[in-house]
Amino acid sequence: RSYQEDQMELQILAHDGIVISNREKKKIGTDADLEHILQKNTVTNKKWFEYVKGESFLLYEEIEGSSWILVEQMPVEMVLGTMTDVRNVTLLVTLLCAMLAMLAFVWMARNVLQRVVRIKGKMEEVIDGDLSVRVEVGRDDEFGKIESAFNSMVEEIGHLIEKVRQSEHQ
C-alpha cells in the first residue's frame, strides 16, 4: 500500500451522519462523529475544506442529486509535505542566487579597486616628477577613458613644462 492509501480515509455519509461507504466495512452503518460537517452542510455551499485539531484536513462535498456527503480526511503532513518541499527548494534557490550575486559583486568591486589603485600609483609617480609615466589602456570603458585622459594630461603637462623651459631659456 502507498502512503496515501494508508493515511487517507474516504467515506460517504448520509445527511444524518451515518457512514454509507468506507474502506473499513465495520464502519458502515455507524455514526461518523462529524456532526460539525452536517451542521455546516445546511448553511454553506456544496464544497468545504477544513483544518481539524492540527492532525488532519477534511474535504467534504455534497454529492449532487443525492442526500449524501463525500468526506475525505488526510493527515496534515501529507497535505503540507509538498508545500514544505516547495518552500525548502525556493529557499535553497534564493540562497544560491544571493551567493552568486554576492560573488559577482565582490569580483566587480575587486576589479574596480585594482584599476583605481593602478591609476593612483601612476599619479603618485607623476607627482614625484616622472612625466614619462603612462597608464596602459586596457579596455574601452569608463576606466579606459580615465586612463586615456590621464595619459593625455601627463603628455600635455610635459609639453607645457617644456614650453615654460624654452620661454625661460629665451
ZIMOLIN-V872202 format. One record per backbone hydrogen bond with DSSP energy under -1.0 kcal/mol. NH is the residue of the N-H (numbers start at 1). CO is the residue of the C=O. E is the energy in kcal/mol with one decimal. If there is no record, write none. Layout:
nh: {NH:NH}
co: {CO:CO}
e: {E:E}
This chain:
nh: {6:7:8:9:11:12:13:14:17:19:20:21:27:28:29:30:32:37:38:39:40:41:43:44:48:50:52:55:56:57:58:59:60:61:62:63:66:69:70:71:72:73:74:76:79:80:81:84:85:86:87:88:89:90:91:92:93:94:95:96:97:98:99:100:101:102:103:104:105:106:107:108:109:110:111:112:113:114:115:116:117:118:119:120:121:122:123:124:125:126:127:128:129:130:131:145:146:147:148:149:150:151:152:153:154:155:156:157:158:159:160:161:162:163:164:165:166:167:168:169:170}
co: {2:3:4:73:71:21:69:18:14:30:12:12:24:25:19:27:17:34:34:35:36:37:40:40:60:58:56:52:52:74:50:72:48:70:46:68:63:13:61:11:59:9:57:55:75:76:77:80:81:82:83:84:85:86:87:88:89:90:91:92:93:94:95:96:97:98:99:100:101:102:103:104:105:106:107:108:109:110:111:112:113:114:115:116:117:118:119:120:121:122:123:124:126:125:129:141:142:143:144:145:146:147:148:149:150:151:152:153:154:155:156:157:158:159:160:161:162:163:164:165:166}
e: {-1.9:-2.1:-2.5:-2.7:-2.7:-2.1:-3.1:-2.6:-2.4:-2.9:-3.6:-1.6:-2.0:-1.2:-3.0:-2.1:-3.2:-1.3:-1.2:-2.2:-2.1:-2.2:-1.2:-2.8:-2.5:-2.7:-3.0:-2.2:-1.8:-3.1:-3.2:-2.8:-1.6:-2.1:-2.4:-2.3:-1.7:-2.9:-3.1:-3.3:-3.2:-3.0:-2.3:-2.0:-1.6:-3.4:-1.6:-2.8:-2.2:-2.6:-2.6:-2.5:-2.5:-2.6:-2.6:-2.4:-2.7:-2.5:-2.6:-2.5:-2.5:-2.4:-2.5:-2.6:-2.6:-2.3:-2.6:-2.5:-2.4:-2.7:-2.6:-2.5:-2.8:-2.5:-2.4:-2.5:-2.6:-2.4:-1.7:-2.3:-2.7:-2.1:-2.2:-2.6:-2.3:-1.8:-2.3:-2.2:-1.6:-1.9:-2.6:-1.8:-1.9:-2.1:-1.1:-2.2:-2.2:-3.0:-2.5:-2.6:-2.5:-2.3:-2.5:-2.6:-2.7:-2.3:-2.6:-2.8:-2.3:-2.2:-2.7:-2.6:-2.1:-2.3:-2.5:-2.4:-2.3:-2.6:-2.5:-2.3:-1.9}
